[in-house]
């Protein structure tokens, strides 16, 4: 199968290009984003125009104020829209769409550099020593929603061999982070959904991603990303507010940094030097790595963004627990416990996130699966740590 991005010929059963890692599956909006940007612009605009027609029909049922404001009461031949209307209805540029949805190993490497430059790490001789010379790689072809740290030599599915210490960031996690970040930014930009009295793009995205993860056994690929994006987020940005794209990229970076800081914590604290004696020890190590990550992120600029990155990673874990019907912790604490700990251990950053983005504690709790939301609410009411 020929890759539309680089032209490489791949095996007929391949899902990703062996040369550049691009998705080979059809039907995803991402496959429209080829290097030929003029062709890409035409294809994306045609796709959005088709999608917009069905969405407008849906909007009409509810007498949308936006539709009423954007369309004249009496049809006129080729009306000239006001500048602000033209800007509001312009579809997203293909380059923006590409940068928003397609995870890049270079972007994730940049997030790693920021984490490892944290003063929390550099000013601690032990941490700095343990993290010196870490081999970091993004295995974008691996669709598993995971990342890991190791003090042992490892050979990846791609055949790449890494010498320890190493941190590996897998493609499935990169893809689901991009999707989640887009949903976060749309929800922040649309404050009317924030009280939680109606479903937002973020609620719908978590539910859809959780369903996909359940069906795929913890895998997430570009096809899933594109399909969910079109169903839960595309409508929200169809009117063309490009400003949310920059916020989405910031949220993506914050979630990547939270994951990398957590894995760096395992290395810095020596968790990877041996096997945990039992699940109690393993869970305590996960809690320590979460705390390490919180300290790294708190010592960095823009901590309100980075705090949200860590929160939304735990929300993903909670949904993965939910779809796997996981009721009891094993080697990792349940996602809802990790969510509660992060919220209670970073109260200043949580307050900033609520003030700046409208993502209050109550709003974030509402994004958990229902039974987790109830359990976390009870813990806050009880003042339990």
N, C-alpha and C positions, 0 to 999 in steps of 0.2 A: 504494500500500500504506500502510495507516494505522499510525503509530508507536504502540506500546503504552505508551510512556513519556509523550509530550507530546501525542499525538493528531493530529500533523501528517500530512496526506495527501501521500504521496510517489509518484514514478513507480513503475510496477509492477515494473520491473527493478532498482530501487534496492536496495542491500544495507545502507545506513546512512541514517538519517533526516537530511534536509538541514537540519533545524532544530536538533536536539539531539545528533546523532551516534550515537544508539543503534542497535544491530544490528537489522535487519529480518528476519534469517534465523530460521527456526523450528527447534525441536529443541534449542536451547541452554538450559542451566540458567539462563543470564543473563536470558532472556526471561521467566522467571517472576517476576523482581524488578521489579514494577511499582510506581508511586507508592502504590497502595492496599496498605498493608503488611498489613492484616488478610487480604486476599485472597492476598497473596504468602505469608504465613505458612502458610496452608492448603495452597497449591499446593506449596510447597517440602517441607512435612512429608509430604504424600501421595507426592511423588516420592522422598523419602528412605526412606519406609516401604516402597515398592515395591523400591527398590534394596537395602534392608537384607534383605529376604526372600531375595533371590538370594545375597547375601553370606553370610548366616547358613548357607545350605545348603552353601556352599563351606567356611566355617569348620568346620562339623560334621565334614567329612571328616578334619580334622586334630585333632579333640578340643581345640579352643581353650580354654586356661585362662580366657581372658576370658569366653567364652560360659558356661563352667561356673560361674564366679563370679557371673555376672550373672543366671542363671536358676536357679530352685529345682529340686532333684532331683525333687520330687513336685509336679505342677501343682496350683495352688490358685486358687480364684476371686478374681480381682482382688487379687493380693498387693501389699502396700505395700512398695516397695523401701526399703532403707536410704538415708539422705540422700546418702551418698557415691556409692552406686550410681545414684541418680536423677540426680545431677549428671554422673556419668561417661557416662550414656547419653542425655543431652539433646541433640537435634540443634541444629546451629548456627542462631542467630537469623537471619532473612532480612536484617536490617540489617547484621549482621556479614558475611554472604555477599556482599552488595552492595559493601560497603567493601573487601572482600578482592579480589574478582575484577574489578570494573569500574574500569579506569583513569580517572583524572580529570585534565583539563588543569590544574585548580587545584592538585592534589597535585604535579604535575610542576613547575609554576611555583614552588611552595614549595621543592622540591629545588633549583631554579635559584637562588633567593634565598640559600639556605644556601651553595651553592658560591661565589657572587659575594661573599659576606660573609667568605670565608676570609682569614685574616691573611696567608697566602702571597701572595694577590693584592693586598690593600689596602696592604700594607707595601712593595710594589714599585711605584714610580712609573710605570715603563714598562707593567707589566701593568695597573695600575689605569687608566691613560690609554687603552690599547688596548681595554679591556673596558667603558669608560664608554659609556653610551647604547646598549648592545646590544639589538636588538629580538629578543625570544624568543617563540616561538609553538609550540604543539602542534597539528599537523595530524592530528587524531584520525581523520579519514575516510580517510586514506591508509594502506593496509594494509602498506606496505613496512616491512620490519624494518631501519630505518636512522635516522640523525640526521646533520645536516650543518651546517657553519658556512660563511659566505660574506661577502666584502667587496664583493659586487655586488648590485644590486637584483634581487629574485627575485619571481616570481609563482607562487603555489602552485596545486595542482590545484583547490582550492576557490575560486580567483579572488582570494584575499587577496594583496595586494602588500606586500612588506616592503622597507624601505630598509636599506642596510648601516650598520654590521655587523649580522649576524643569525645566530641559531642556530635551527634547525628540528628539532623532535622529532616523529617520525612515529608514527602510531597502531599500526602493526604491531609496532614495537619495544616500545611501552607494553604491549600485550597479552601478548607473550611474556615480558616481565619479570614481570608479575603472576603468570603461570602458574609460572614458574621460582621465584619467591619463595615461593609456596605450597608447592611441592615441597621447597624448602630447609628451610622451617620444620617441615614434617612429619617430615623426616628427622632434624633436630636433636632434635625432641621424642621420636623413637623411636630411642634410642641403640642398640638391639639390632642395627640394620642397619648401624651405622657401620663395623665391621671390613671390610666389603666382601665378605664371604663369601656374601652373598645380595643379590638385587636389591632396592633400595629404591624408594620413590616417585620419588626424584630421578633414579635411573638410568633408570627406565621413562619418566619425563617427558622427559628429554633425548632418548631414542631416538624417542619418539613425535613430539616437536616437530620433530626433525631430519627425520623422514619427511614431515611436513606441509610443511615449508619446501622440501623437494626437489620435492614434487608441485606446490606453488603458485608456484615460481620466486621464493622469498624473500618471500612474502607471509604474513601471519598475522592472522586476524580473530577476532572474538568467538565465532563458531561453532566454530572450531578450539580456542579456549581452553576453552570449555565442554565439548566432547567429550572432550578429553584429561584435563581436570580430573576428570570423572566416572569415567574409566577407570583413572587412575593415582593419584589423590590422594583422591577422594571416600571410598573405603573406609577410608583411614587416619584420617579425621576423623569417620566416621560415629558413633563412640562418644561424640563430643561434647566433646572437649577444646578449648574455645574459646580457650584461652590461646595457641594457635599462631597465631591470627589477628593478634594484635598484633605478633608476631615477623615474620610474613609482610609486614605493612605496613612494618616497619622495613627488611626486606631489599629490598622494592621500592624504597623511597626511596634505599637505598645504591646500588642498581644504576643508578637514574636519575641520581644524583649523579655516578657514575663516568662515564657517557656525557656528561653536560653538562660536567664538568670537562675531559674529553678534547677536546670541541669548543671550549671556551673556550681551551684550550692552542693550538689551531690559530690562533685569532684573536690571542691575546696574543703569540705567537711570530712572527707575520707570515706564516704559511704561506699564508694566503688572499689575499695581496696580488698574487700572480702564479702562473703555472703552474710546476709542478715540471719540471725539465729532462729527467728520465728516471725510470724506476721506482726506481732506487737512491735518488734524492733523495726521491721520494714515500715510500718505506718508512722512510727516516730521519726524515722529518717525522712519520710515524705513531708511531715510537718516541719521539720528543721529546714528542709530545702525550700519550702514555701516561705518560711520566715526569713531565710537568707535572701530570697528573691525580693521580698518586701523591702528589706533594708537596702538592697542595691537600687531598687526603683525609687525609694524615698530619698536617696542621696543624689538623685539625678534631677535635672531641670524638668519642668512639665509633669510633676508628679501626679497631677490630677488625671492626665491622660494615661500615665503608666499604671496608676492604681486601677483604672477602668480596664486596662488590658489584662491585669491579673484577675480581676473579678470575672470578666467574660470568658476567660479560659476555664475557670471553675464552673461557670454556668454550662459550658460545653461538656465538662466532665459529668455534671449532674444529669444532663440529658442522655449522655451515653450510659450512665447507670440506669436511668429510667427505661430506656428502650431495651437494655439487656436484662431488665427485671432483677437488677442487683439490689438486694435489700440489706445485705450485711457486708461490712468491709472485709477485705482480704489483705493483700499486700499494700494497698492504698486506702486511705480514708475515703469515705463516701464524698462525692462532690459537694453535697450540701454542707458537710462539716468544714471542708476547705473554704467554701464560700463564707460561712459564718466567721471563721477565724480571720480571714482577710478583712472582712468588714469591721470586726471589732478591734483588730490590731492596727488599723490605719484610719482612725476616726477623723483626723484632720484632713487627709486626702479625700475621704468619703464626703466630708462636708463641702470641700471645694468642688468635687464632681457634681454634687447636688445643686450648688449655686450656679456653676457655669453651664451645665448641660441639662439640668432638670432631672437628672438620674438620681433621684432620692433613694434612700434605703428601701422604702416601701415599693418603689417602682422596680428596683433591681430584684427584690424578693419575688415580685409578681412574675418575673421572667423564668423562675425555676419551674420544674414540673410541679403540678398541684400539690402532691403529697409532700414534696420537699419544701415548698413554700410554706405550707402549714407547720411543718416541723421547725423550720428556721424561725418563723414568727413566734412560735411558742418559746423557743430558746431566748429570743430577745425579750419577750415579756417576763420570763423567769429570771432574766439577768444571768443566765448560765454561761460560763466560759468553757 
